[in-house]
Amino acid sequence: MRRRDFEAMQQARAIGYLTGCAICGSTLHIEVHHWGERGLGQKCSDLEVVPLCRACHHRLHSVGVTERDKRKIQEWVERYGQV
């Protein structure tokens, strides 16, 4: 991982402890989630990340993203900006 990408992910995690999970607002167990659009088999940029609590992050990867989740993540990005 490039240093710039690592720093962006660390910054997103730190911001998450201040702003809370982009979906539920929890400040516990913050992880970083890639949110950008990507093609099949491609990884989105490490600059396109949002903070999620462990529970919401796990739910997104196991159950999938709901329309509400998309809306909440977009609201977070609009409010706090891209890392």
Rosetta constraint file for C-alpha pairs under 8 A:
AtomPair CA 1 CA 5 HARMONIC 6.53 0.50
AtomPair CA 1 CA 6 HARMONIC 6.42 0.50
AtomPair CA 2 CA 6 HARMONIC 6.23 0.50
AtomPair CA 3 CA 7 HARMONIC 6.06 0.50
AtomPair CA 4 CA 8 HARMONIC 6.19 0.50
AtomPair CA 5 CA 9 HARMONIC 6.26 0.50
AtomPair CA 5 CA 45 HARMONIC 7.99 0.50
AtomPair CA 5 CA 46 HARMONIC 5.22 0.50
AtomPair CA 5 CA 47 HARMONIC 6.36 0.50
AtomPair CA 6 CA 10 HARMONIC 6.19 0.50
AtomPair CA 6 CA 46 HARMONIC 7.61 0.50
AtomPair CA 7 CA 11 HARMONIC 6.00 0.50
AtomPair CA 8 CA 12 HARMONIC 6.16 0.50
AtomPair CA 8 CA 46 HARMONIC 6.79 0.50
AtomPair CA 8 CA 47 HARMONIC 5.81 0.50
AtomPair CA 8 CA 83 HARMONIC 6.13 0.50
AtomPair CA 9 CA 13 HARMONIC 6.26 0.50
AtomPair CA 9 CA 32 HARMONIC 6.66 0.50
AtomPair CA 9 CA 46 HARMONIC 6.52 0.50
AtomPair CA 9 CA 47 HARMONIC 7.15 0.50
AtomPair CA 9 CA 49 HARMONIC 6.96 0.50
AtomPair CA 10 CA 14 HARMONIC 6.21 0.50
AtomPair CA 11 CA 15 HARMONIC 6.06 0.50
AtomPair CA 11 CA 83 HARMONIC 7.07 0.50
AtomPair CA 12 CA 16 HARMONIC 6.07 0.50
AtomPair CA 12 CA 32 HARMONIC 6.69 0.50
AtomPair CA 12 CA 49 HARMONIC 6.72 0.50
AtomPair CA 12 CA 50 HARMONIC 6.21 0.50
AtomPair CA 12 CA 51 HARMONIC 5.99 0.50
AtomPair CA 12 CA 83 HARMONIC 6.12 0.50
AtomPair CA 13 CA 17 HARMONIC 6.59 0.50
AtomPair CA 13 CA 30 HARMONIC 6.31 0.50
AtomPair CA 13 CA 31 HARMONIC 6.16 0.50
AtomPair CA 13 CA 32 HARMONIC 5.94 0.50
AtomPair CA 13 CA 50 HARMONIC 7.90 0.50
AtomPair CA 13 CA 51 HARMONIC 5.76 0.50
AtomPair CA 14 CA 18 HARMONIC 6.86 0.50
AtomPair CA 15 CA 19 HARMONIC 6.02 0.50
AtomPair CA 15 CA 20 HARMONIC 7.78 0.50
AtomPair CA 15 CA 51 HARMONIC 7.43 0.50
AtomPair CA 16 CA 20 HARMONIC 4.78 0.50
AtomPair CA 16 CA 21 HARMONIC 6.04 0.50
AtomPair CA 16 CA 22 HARMONIC 7.78 0.50
AtomPair CA 16 CA 27 HARMONIC 6.79 0.50
AtomPair CA 16 CA 30 HARMONIC 6.25 0.50
AtomPair CA 16 CA 50 HARMONIC 7.69 0.50
AtomPair CA 16 CA 51 HARMONIC 4.85 0.50
AtomPair CA 16 CA 52 HARMONIC 7.20 0.50
AtomPair CA 17 CA 21 HARMONIC 7.98 0.50
AtomPair CA 17 CA 27 HARMONIC 5.16 0.50
AtomPair CA 17 CA 28 HARMONIC 7.45 0.50
AtomPair CA 17 CA 30 HARMONIC 6.53 0.50
AtomPair CA 18 CA 27 HARMONIC 7.15 0.50
AtomPair CA 19 CA 25 HARMONIC 7.15 0.50
AtomPair CA 19 CA 27 HARMONIC 7.32 0.50
AtomPair CA 20 CA 24 HARMONIC 7.60 0.50
AtomPair CA 20 CA 25 HARMONIC 4.37 0.50
AtomPair CA 20 CA 26 HARMONIC 4.95 0.50
AtomPair CA 20 CA 27 HARMONIC 4.42 0.50
AtomPair CA 20 CA 28 HARMONIC 7.86 0.50
AtomPair CA 20 CA 30 HARMONIC 7.68 0.50
AtomPair CA 20 CA 51 HARMONIC 7.18 0.50
AtomPair CA 20 CA 52 HARMONIC 7.44 0.50
AtomPair CA 20 CA 53 HARMONIC 7.67 0.50
AtomPair CA 21 CA 25 HARMONIC 4.33 0.50
AtomPair CA 21 CA 26 HARMONIC 5.15 0.50
AtomPair CA 21 CA 27 HARMONIC 6.21 0.50
AtomPair CA 21 CA 30 HARMONIC 6.88 0.50
AtomPair CA 21 CA 51 HARMONIC 5.40 0.50
AtomPair CA 21 CA 52 HARMONIC 4.24 0.50
AtomPair CA 21 CA 53 HARMONIC 5.22 0.50
AtomPair CA 21 CA 56 HARMONIC 8.00 0.50
AtomPair CA 22 CA 50 HARMONIC 6.68 0.50
AtomPair CA 22 CA 51 HARMONIC 5.90 0.50
AtomPair CA 22 CA 52 HARMONIC 5.69 0.50
AtomPair CA 22 CA 72 HARMONIC 6.29 0.50
AtomPair CA 22 CA 73 HARMONIC 5.42 0.50
AtomPair CA 22 CA 76 HARMONIC 5.56 0.50
AtomPair CA 23 CA 52 HARMONIC 6.82 0.50
AtomPair CA 23 CA 56 HARMONIC 7.12 0.50
AtomPair CA 23 CA 69 HARMONIC 6.16 0.50
AtomPair CA 23 CA 72 HARMONIC 5.31 0.50
AtomPair CA 23 CA 73 HARMONIC 6.20 0.50
AtomPair CA 24 CA 53 HARMONIC 7.91 0.50
AtomPair CA 24 CA 56 HARMONIC 7.54 0.50
AtomPair CA 26 CA 53 HARMONIC 6.27 0.50
AtomPair CA 27 CA 53 HARMONIC 6.86 0.50
AtomPair CA 28 CA 53 HARMONIC 6.16 0.50
AtomPair CA 28 CA 54 HARMONIC 7.81 0.50
AtomPair CA 29 CA 53 HARMONIC 5.37 0.50
AtomPair CA 29 CA 54 HARMONIC 5.53 0.50
AtomPair CA 30 CA 51 HARMONIC 6.15 0.50
AtomPair CA 30 CA 52 HARMONIC 5.53 0.50
AtomPair CA 30 CA 53 HARMONIC 4.40 0.50
AtomPair CA 30 CA 54 HARMONIC 6.09 0.50
AtomPair CA 31 CA 51 HARMONIC 5.70 0.50
AtomPair CA 31 CA 52 HARMONIC 5.36 0.50
AtomPair CA 31 CA 53 HARMONIC 5.84 0.50
AtomPair CA 31 CA 54 HARMONIC 6.11 0.50
AtomPair CA 31 CA 57 HARMONIC 7.31 0.50
AtomPair CA 32 CA 49 HARMONIC 6.14 0.50
AtomPair CA 32 CA 50 HARMONIC 5.71 0.50
AtomPair CA 32 CA 51 HARMONIC 4.75 0.50
AtomPair CA 32 CA 52 HARMONIC 6.04 0.50
AtomPair CA 33 CA 49 HARMONIC 5.27 0.50
AtomPair CA 33 CA 50 HARMONIC 5.34 0.50
AtomPair CA 33 CA 51 HARMONIC 6.19 0.50
AtomPair CA 33 CA 52 HARMONIC 6.50 0.50
AtomPair CA 33 CA 57 HARMONIC 6.95 0.50
AtomPair CA 34 CA 44 HARMONIC 6.72 0.50
AtomPair CA 34 CA 45 HARMONIC 7.55 0.50
AtomPair CA 34 CA 46 HARMONIC 6.88 0.50
AtomPair CA 34 CA 48 HARMONIC 5.77 0.50
AtomPair CA 34 CA 49 HARMONIC 4.40 0.50
AtomPair CA 34 CA 50 HARMONIC 6.58 0.50
AtomPair CA 35 CA 44 HARMONIC 7.62 0.50
AtomPair CA 35 CA 48 HARMONIC 5.92 0.50
AtomPair CA 35 CA 49 HARMONIC 5.63 0.50
AtomPair CA 35 CA 50 HARMONIC 6.79 0.50
AtomPair CA 36 CA 44 HARMONIC 5.66 0.50
AtomPair CA 36 CA 45 HARMONIC 7.22 0.50
AtomPair CA 36 CA 48 HARMONIC 5.56 0.50
AtomPair CA 36 CA 49 HARMONIC 7.49 0.50
AtomPair CA 37 CA 44 HARMONIC 6.64 0.50
AtomPair CA 38 CA 42 HARMONIC 5.85 0.50
AtomPair CA 38 CA 43 HARMONIC 6.39 0.50
AtomPair CA 38 CA 44 HARMONIC 5.52 0.50
AtomPair CA 39 CA 43 HARMONIC 7.87 0.50
AtomPair CA 44 CA 48 HARMONIC 6.97 0.50
AtomPair CA 45 CA 49 HARMONIC 7.94 0.50
AtomPair CA 47 CA 82 HARMONIC 7.23 0.50
AtomPair CA 47 CA 83 HARMONIC 5.90 0.50
AtomPair CA 48 CA 82 HARMONIC 6.51 0.50
AtomPair CA 48 CA 83 HARMONIC 6.87 0.50
AtomPair CA 49 CA 82 HARMONIC 7.46 0.50
AtomPair CA 49 CA 83 HARMONIC 6.94 0.50
AtomPair CA 50 CA 73 HARMONIC 7.39 0.50
AtomPair CA 50 CA 77 HARMONIC 7.58 0.50
AtomPair CA 50 CA 83 HARMONIC 7.95 0.50
AtomPair CA 52 CA 56 HARMONIC 6.10 0.50
AtomPair CA 52 CA 57 HARMONIC 5.63 0.50
AtomPair CA 53 CA 57 HARMONIC 6.08 0.50
AtomPair CA 54 CA 58 HARMONIC 6.01 0.50
AtomPair CA 55 CA 59 HARMONIC 6.17 0.50
AtomPair CA 56 CA 60 HARMONIC 6.12 0.50
AtomPair CA 57 CA 61 HARMONIC 6.45 0.50
AtomPair CA 58 CA 62 HARMONIC 6.03 0.50
AtomPair CA 59 CA 63 HARMONIC 5.41 0.50
AtomPair CA 59 CA 64 HARMONIC 6.75 0.50
AtomPair CA 60 CA 64 HARMONIC 4.56 0.50
AtomPair CA 60 CA 65 HARMONIC 5.23 0.50
AtomPair CA 61 CA 65 HARMONIC 7.82 0.50
AtomPair CA 65 CA 69 HARMONIC 5.90 0.50
AtomPair CA 65 CA 70 HARMONIC 6.77 0.50
AtomPair CA 66 CA 70 HARMONIC 6.38 0.50
AtomPair CA 67 CA 71 HARMONIC 6.17 0.50
AtomPair CA 68 CA 72 HARMONIC 6.11 0.50
AtomPair CA 69 CA 73 HARMONIC 6.09 0.50
AtomPair CA 70 CA 74 HARMONIC 6.09 0.50
AtomPair CA 71 CA 75 HARMONIC 6.11 0.50
AtomPair CA 72 CA 76 HARMONIC 6.22 0.50
AtomPair CA 73 CA 77 HARMONIC 6.25 0.50
AtomPair CA 74 CA 78 HARMONIC 6.10 0.50
AtomPair CA 75 CA 79 HARMONIC 6.08 0.50
AtomPair CA 76 CA 80 HARMONIC 5.92 0.50
AtomPair CA 76 CA 81 HARMONIC 7.47 0.50
AtomPair CA 77 CA 81 HARMONIC 4.71 0.50
AtomPair CA 77 CA 82 HARMONIC 5.93 0.50
